[in-house]
Amino acid sequence: MDEDIIERAEAYAASRGGSLAGRLGFGIHGMVFLLEGNADCGAAAVKIHENREPYRRERDIYERLAERGVVEVGGFAVPQMIGRDDELLAIEMTMVQPPFVLDFAGAYLDWPPDFPEEVWADRLAKWSDEFGADWSKARSILDALEDIGIFMLDPSPSNIRFR
């Protein structure tokens, strides 16, 4: 898996006139790399997804954010999509510094999945524990995203970063 993702990341970087300068992160949906030398914007992040469905969801959400001119939510920066490649499952985006909200591959656009109430209650309790004292602000960010039709199902302190 990693080799395929790295090959696709290198192909995307080459298509943009840049090169990979290291890995910024990874998760269940793919890997994020630092892309340098892009003629359009210099340094950027490029996320290569492992599977098409999470890619499509994240791409569509970044398009929604762009259509609405959203660059921050509740004072938290949101990366801007710079480019994409539907064949390579690549999304290129601006770099952001904390506080930020990112990683929408596990989110849904316009409707949340139909989970029973007890599943939602368990999720809310888990997220409250993970965020601790920051939960009320994280919850307000989730609510603001829902107001524009983005339902984030995997919020964590790594993708809603305060510091």
C-alpha atoms as an extended CHARMM CRD file, in Angstrom:
* protein
*
       163  EXT
         1         1  MET       CA              0.0000000000        0.0000000000        0.0000000000  PROA      1               0.0000000000
         2         2  ASP       CA              2.6160000000        2.5590000000        1.0280000000  PROA      2               0.0000000000
         3         3  GLU       CA              4.6290000000        1.9750000000       -2.1460000000  PROA      3               0.0000000000
         4         4  ASP       CA              1.5910000000        2.5990000000       -4.3440000000  PROA      4               0.0000000000
         5         5  ILE       CA              0.7200000000        5.7780000000       -2.4370000000  PROA      5               0.0000000000
         6         6  ILE       CA              4.3040000000        7.0320000000       -2.6550000000  PROA      6               0.0000000000
         7         7  GLU       CA              4.4060000000        6.3330000000       -6.4010000000  PROA      7               0.0000000000
         8         8  ARG       CA              1.1630000000        8.2550000000       -6.9150000000  PROA      8               0.0000000000
         9         9  ALA       CA              2.4500000000       11.1160000000       -4.7510000000  PROA      9               0.0000000000
        10        10  GLU       CA              5.6210000000       11.3160000000       -6.8460000000  PROA      10              0.0000000000
        11        11  ALA       CA              3.5830000000       11.2710000000      -10.0560000000  PROA      11              0.0000000000
        12        12  TYR       CA              1.3670000000       14.0720000000       -8.7540000000  PROA      12              0.0000000000
        13        13  ALA       CA              4.3740000000       16.1470000000       -7.6660000000  PROA      13              0.0000000000
        14        14  ALA       CA              5.9760000000       15.7280000000      -11.0870000000  PROA      14              0.0000000000
        15        15  SER       CA              2.7270000000       16.7460000000      -12.8110000000  PROA      15              0.0000000000
        16        16  ARG       CA              2.7840000000       19.9980000000      -10.7940000000  PROA      16              0.0000000000
        17        17  GLY       CA              6.4370000000       20.7470000000      -11.4610000000  PROA      17              0.0000000000
        18        18  GLY       CA              7.4680000000       20.0330000000       -7.8980000000  PROA      18              0.0000000000
        19        19  SER       CA              8.9550000000       17.3180000000       -5.7520000000  PROA      19              0.0000000000
        20        20  LEU       CA              8.1490000000       15.5870000000       -2.5000000000  PROA      20              0.0000000000
        21        21  ALA       CA             10.0780000000       16.8860000000        0.5000000000  PROA      21              0.0000000000
        22        22  GLY       CA              8.9400000000       14.4560000000        3.1590000000  PROA      22              0.0000000000
        23        23  ARG       CA              5.8450000000       12.9950000000        4.7500000000  PROA      23              0.0000000000
        24        24  LEU       CA              3.6820000000       15.2540000000        6.9170000000  PROA      24              0.0000000000
        25        25  GLY       CA              1.2880000000       12.6260000000        8.2050000000  PROA      25              0.0000000000
        26        26  PHE       CA             -0.6920000000        9.4740000000        7.6090000000  PROA      26              0.0000000000
        27        27  GLY       CA             -3.9340000000        7.9050000000        8.6600000000  PROA      27              0.0000000000
        28        28  ILE       CA             -6.5170000000        5.3190000000        7.7210000000  PROA      28              0.0000000000
        29        29  HSD       CA             -7.3940000000        7.1150000000        4.4720000000  PROA      29              0.0000000000
        30        30  GLY       CA             -3.9250000000        7.8170000000        3.0910000000  PROA      30              0.0000000000
        31        31  MET       CA             -0.7440000000        9.8210000000        3.4580000000  PROA      31              0.0000000000
        32        32  VAL       CA              0.0920000000       13.5360000000        3.3610000000  PROA      32              0.0000000000
        33        33  PHE       CA              3.3310000000       14.8060000000        1.8610000000  PROA      33              0.0000000000
        34        34  LEU       CA              5.1050000000       18.1370000000        1.6570000000  PROA      34              0.0000000000
        35        35  LEU       CA              5.1930000000       19.2650000000       -1.9680000000  PROA      35              0.0000000000
        36        36  GLU       CA              7.9090000000       21.7950000000       -2.7910000000  PROA      36              0.0000000000
        37        37  GLY       CA              8.7560000000       23.6960000000       -5.9220000000  PROA      37              0.0000000000
        38        38  ASN       CA              5.2210000000       23.9920000000       -7.2710000000  PROA      38              0.0000000000
        39        39  ALA       CA              5.3260000000       26.8610000000       -9.7410000000  PROA      39              0.0000000000
        40        40  ASP       CA              1.8600000000       28.0320000000       -8.6470000000  PROA      40              0.0000000000
        41        41  CYS       CA              2.3260000000       28.3400000000       -4.8950000000  PROA      41              0.0000000000
        42        42  GLY       CA              5.6900000000       27.1090000000       -3.6320000000  PROA      42              0.0000000000
        43        43  ALA       CA              5.2100000000       24.6700000000       -0.7340000000  PROA      43              0.0000000000
        44        44  ALA       CA              1.9230000000       22.8450000000       -0.2580000000  PROA      44              0.0000000000
        45        45  ALA       CA              0.5550000000       19.6360000000        1.2240000000  PROA      45              0.0000000000
        46        46  VAL       CA             -0.6500000000       16.8070000000       -0.9890000000  PROA      46              0.0000000000
        47        47  LYS       CA             -2.8450000000       14.0350000000        0.3730000000  PROA      47              0.0000000000
        48        48  ILE       CA             -2.8890000000       10.7560000000       -1.5150000000  PROA      48              0.0000000000
        49        49  HSD       CA             -5.8880000000        8.6340000000       -0.6310000000  PROA      49              0.0000000000
        50        50  GLU       CA             -5.8190000000        4.8760000000       -0.4800000000  PROA      50              0.0000000000
        51        51  ASN       CA             -9.4000000000        4.4560000000       -1.7350000000  PROA      51              0.0000000000
        52        52  ARG       CA            -11.6990000000        6.3190000000       -4.1190000000  PROA      52              0.0000000000
        53        53  GLU       CA            -14.7070000000        6.8950000000       -1.8130000000  PROA      53              0.0000000000
        54        54  PRO       CA            -12.8670000000        8.7900000000        0.9710000000  PROA      54              0.0000000000
        55        55  TYR       CA            -11.0700000000       10.7550000000       -1.7730000000  PROA      55              0.0000000000
        56        56  ARG       CA            -14.3560000000       11.6920000000       -3.4160000000  PROA      56              0.0000000000
        57        57  ARG       CA            -15.8750000000       12.7760000000       -0.0920000000  PROA      57              0.0000000000
        58        58  GLU       CA            -12.8840000000       14.9170000000        0.8280000000  PROA      58              0.0000000000
        59        59  ARG       CA            -12.6150000000       16.4360000000       -2.6590000000  PROA      59              0.0000000000
        60        60  ASP       CA            -16.2970000000       17.3510000000       -2.6600000000  PROA      60              0.0000000000
        61        61  ILE       CA            -16.0300000000       18.9170000000        0.7820000000  PROA      61              0.0000000000
        62        62  TYR       CA            -13.0370000000       21.0510000000       -0.2350000000  PROA      62              0.0000000000
        63        63  GLU       CA            -15.0060000000       22.1280000000       -3.3100000000  PROA      63              0.0000000000
        64        64  ARG       CA            -17.9470000000       23.1080000000       -1.0650000000  PROA      64              0.0000000000
        65        65  LEU       CA            -15.6190000000       25.0880000000        1.1820000000  PROA      65              0.0000000000
        66        66  ALA       CA            -14.1670000000       26.8940000000       -1.8540000000  PROA      66              0.0000000000
        67        67  GLU       CA            -17.6320000000       27.6540000000       -3.2850000000  PROA      67              0.0000000000
        68        68  ARG       CA            -18.6210000000       29.2270000000        0.0190000000  PROA      68              0.0000000000
        69        69  GLY       CA            -15.3170000000       31.0760000000        0.4570000000  PROA      69              0.0000000000
        70        70  VAL       CA            -14.6150000000       29.3240000000        3.7620000000  PROA      70              0.0000000000
        71        71  VAL       CA            -11.0160000000       29.8540000000        4.8870000000  PROA      71              0.0000000000
        72        72  GLU       CA            -11.6580000000       29.4380000000        8.6090000000  PROA      72              0.0000000000
        73        73  VAL       CA            -14.2830000000       27.9890000000       10.9050000000  PROA      73              0.0000000000
        74        74  GLY       CA            -14.6550000000       29.4650000000       14.3680000000  PROA      74              0.0000000000
        75        75  GLY       CA            -11.2150000000       31.0260000000       14.1460000000  PROA      75              0.0000000000
        76        76  PHE       CA             -9.6060000000       27.7610000000       13.0200000000  PROA      76              0.0000000000
        77        77  ALA       CA             -7.8250000000       27.7920000000        9.6400000000  PROA      77              0.0000000000
        78        78  VAL       CA             -9.0920000000       25.4540000000        6.9260000000  PROA      78              0.0000000000
        79        79  PRO       CA             -6.7230000000       24.3740000000        4.1280000000  PROA      79              0.0000000000
        80        80  GLN       CA             -7.6440000000       25.5620000000        0.6490000000  PROA      80              0.0000000000
        81        81  MET       CA             -7.6360000000       23.0670000000       -2.2030000000  PROA      81              0.0000000000
        82        82  ILE       CA             -5.0580000000       24.1120000000       -4.8050000000  PROA      82              0.0000000000
        83        83  GLY       CA             -5.3120000000       21.1600000000       -7.1430000000  PROA      83              0.0000000000
        84        84  ARG       CA             -6.4930000000       17.5930000000       -7.4430000000  PROA      84              0.0000000000
        85        85  ASP       CA             -6.1580000000       14.5140000000       -9.5830000000  PROA      85              0.0000000000
        86        86  ASP       CA             -9.0650000000       12.0800000000       -9.6970000000  PROA      86              0.0000000000
        87        87  GLU       CA             -6.9370000000        9.2620000000      -11.1270000000  PROA      87              0.0000000000
        88        88  LEU       CA             -4.1200000000        9.5710000000       -8.5840000000  PROA      88              0.0000000000
        89        89  LEU       CA             -6.6340000000       10.2360000000       -5.7500000000  PROA      89              0.0000000000
        90        90  ALA       CA             -4.6150000000       13.3340000000       -4.8600000000  PROA      90              0.0000000000
        91        91  ILE       CA             -5.6930000000       16.5690000000       -3.2050000000  PROA      91              0.0000000000
        92        92  GLU       CA             -3.1960000000       19.4100000000       -3.0370000000  PROA      92              0.0000000000
        93        93  MET       CA             -3.8880000000       22.0260000000       -0.3990000000  PROA      93              0.0000000000
        94        94  THR       CA             -2.4000000000       25.0180000000        1.3250000000  PROA      94              0.0000000000
        95        95  MET       CA             -0.4120000000       24.5380000000        4.4970000000  PROA      95              0.0000000000
        96        96  VAL       CA             -2.0680000000       25.7030000000        7.7280000000  PROA      96              0.0000000000
        97        97  GLN       CA             -0.8040000000       26.3020000000       11.2390000000  PROA      97              0.0000000000
        98        98  PRO       CA             -2.7470000000       25.6560000000       14.4690000000  PROA      98              0.0000000000
        99        99  PRO       CA             -5.3870000000       26.3680000000       15.2960000000  PROA      99              0.0000000000
       100       100  PHE       CA             -6.7910000000       24.4550000000       12.3140000000  PROA      100             0.0000000000
       101       101  VAL       CA             -9.4310000000       21.9900000000       11.1780000000  PROA      101             0.0000000000
       102       102  LEU       CA             -8.5990000000       19.5190000000        8.4170000000  PROA      102             0.0000000000
       103       103  ASP       CA             -8.9560000000       15.9550000000        7.1550000000  PROA      103             0.0000000000
       104       104  PHE       CA            -12.4280000000       15.5380000000        5.7100000000  PROA      104             0.0000000000
       105       105  ALA       CA            -12.0290000000       12.0410000000        4.2220000000  PROA      105             0.0000000000
       106       106  GLY       CA            -14.2210000000       10.6150000000        6.9870000000  PROA      106             0.0000000000
       107       107  ALA       CA            -16.8190000000       13.3840000000        6.7120000000  PROA      107             0.0000000000
       108       108  TYR       CA            -20.1120000000       13.3740000000        4.8470000000  PROA      108             0.0000000000
       109       109  LEU       CA            -21.6050000000       16.1060000000        2.7160000000  PROA      109             0.0000000000
       110       110  ASP       CA            -25.2150000000       17.2440000000        3.1720000000  PROA      110             0.0000000000
       111       111  TRP       CA            -26.3340000000       14.3740000000        5.3970000000  PROA      111             0.0000000000
       112       112  PRO       CA            -24.9200000000       12.3810000000        8.2840000000  PROA      112             0.0000000000
       113       113  PRO       CA            -25.0700000000        8.5940000000        8.2400000000  PROA      113             0.0000000000
       114       114  ASP       CA            -28.2060000000        7.2290000000        9.8590000000  PROA      114             0.0000000000
       115       115  PHE       CA            -26.8080000000        5.9790000000       13.1670000000  PROA      115             0.0000000000
       116       116  PRO       CA            -29.0350000000        4.9800000000       16.0820000000  PROA      116             0.0000000000
       117       117  GLU       CA            -29.1970000000        7.5010000000       18.9390000000  PROA      117             0.0000000000
       118       118  GLU       CA            -27.0330000000        5.3580000000       21.2110000000  PROA      118             0.0000000000
       119       119  VAL       CA            -24.2510000000        5.3070000000       18.5910000000  PROA      119             0.0000000000
       120       120  TRP       CA            -24.3260000000        9.1260000000       18.4130000000  PROA      120             0.0000000000
       121       121  ALA       CA            -24.3250000000        9.3070000000       22.2140000000  PROA      121             0.0000000000
       122       122  ASP       CA            -21.2850000000        6.9970000000       22.3810000000  PROA      122             0.0000000000
       123       123  ARG       CA            -19.4640000000        9.0720000000       19.7510000000  PROA      123             0.0000000000
       124       124  LEU       CA            -20.1910000000       12.3370000000       21.5430000000  PROA      124             0.0000000000
       125       125  ALA       CA            -18.9570000000       10.8780000000       24.8430000000  PROA      125             0.0000000000
       126       126  LYS       CA            -15.7740000000        9.5970000000       23.1670000000  PROA      126             0.0000000000
       127       127  TRP       CA            -15.0880000000       12.9480000000       21.4940000000  PROA      127             0.0000000000
       128       128  SER       CA            -15.7520000000       14.8150000000       24.7320000000  PROA      128             0.0000000000
       129       129  ASP       CA            -13.1730000000       12.6170000000       26.4840000000  PROA      129             0.0000000000
       130       130  GLU       CA            -10.6130000000       13.0630000000       23.6740000000  PROA      130             0.0000000000
       131       131  PHE       CA            -10.9130000000       16.8600000000       23.6160000000  PROA      131             0.0000000000
       132       132  GLY       CA            -11.2710000000       17.3460000000       27.3530000000  PROA      132             0.0000000000
       133       133  ALA       CA            -11.4390000000       21.0420000000       28.2800000000  PROA      133             0.0000000000
       134       134  ASP       CA            -11.4320000000       21.9630000000       24.5570000000  PROA      134             0.0000000000
       135       135  TRP       CA            -14.6070000000       19.9740000000       23.7950000000  PROA      135             0.0000000000
       136       136  SER       CA            -17.0420000000       22.9020000000       23.8550000000  PROA      136             0.0000000000
       137       137  LYS       CA            -14.9860000000       24.8150000000       21.2610000000  PROA      137             0.0000000000
       138       138  ALA       CA            -14.4840000000       21.6430000000       19.1690000000  PROA      138             0.0000000000
       139       139  ARG       CA            -18.2340000000       21.0380000000       19.3190000000  PROA      139             0.0000000000
       140       140  SER       CA            -18.9120000000       24.6050000000       18.1260000000  PROA      140             0.0000000000
       141       141  ILE       CA            -16.6090000000       23.9740000000       15.1470000000  PROA      141             0.0000000000
       142       142  LEU       CA            -18.4800000000       20.7630000000       14.3250000000  PROA      142             0.0000000000
       143       143  ASP       CA            -21.7780000000       22.6690000000       14.5590000000  PROA      143             0.0000000000
       144       144  ALA       CA            -20.4590000000       25.4130000000       12.2470000000  PROA      144             0.0000000000
       145       145  LEU       CA            -19.3770000000       22.7710000000        9.7230000000  PROA      145             0.0000000000
       146       146  GLU       CA            -22.8210000000       21.1680000000        9.9120000000  PROA      146             0.0000000000
       147       147  ASP       CA            -24.3440000000       24.5680000000        9.1390000000  PROA      147             0.0000000000
       148       148  ILE       CA            -22.6720000000       24.3480000000        5.7140000000  PROA      148             0.0000000000
       149       149  GLY       CA            -23.5750000000       20.6860000000        5.2490000000  PROA      149             0.0000000000
       150       150  ILE       CA            -20.3190000000       19.0480000000        6.4100000000  PROA      150             0.0000000000
       151       151  PHE       CA            -20.7440000000       16.2500000000        8.9430000000  PROA      151             0.0000000000
       152       152  MET       CA            -17.3700000000       15.3190000000       10.4220000000  PROA      152             0.0000000000
       153       153  LEU       CA            -17.5300000000       11.8050000000       11.8950000000  PROA      153             0.0000000000
       154       154  ASP       CA            -13.9520000000       11.4290000000       13.0590000000  PROA      154             0.0000000000
       155       155  PRO       CA            -12.9750000000       14.6120000000       14.8780000000  PROA      155             0.0000000000
       156       156  SER       CA             -9.8630000000       14.2870000000       16.9820000000  PROA      156             0.0000000000
       157       157  PRO       CA             -7.2820000000       16.5820000000       18.5280000000  PROA      157             0.0000000000
       158       158  SER       CA             -5.0830000000       15.8530000000       15.4980000000  PROA      158             0.0000000000
       159       159  ASN       CA             -7.5790000000       17.1720000000       12.9170000000  PROA      159             0.0000000000
       160       160  ILE       CA             -9.0970000000       19.9150000000       15.0730000000  PROA      160             0.0000000000
       161       161  ARG       CA             -5.8580000000       21.2130000000       16.5040000000  PROA      161             0.0000000000
       162       162  PHE       CA             -5.8800000000       23.9650000000       19.0940000000  PROA      162             0.0000000000
       163       163  ARG       CA             -2.1560000000       24.4000000000       19.7070000000  PROA      163             0.0000000000
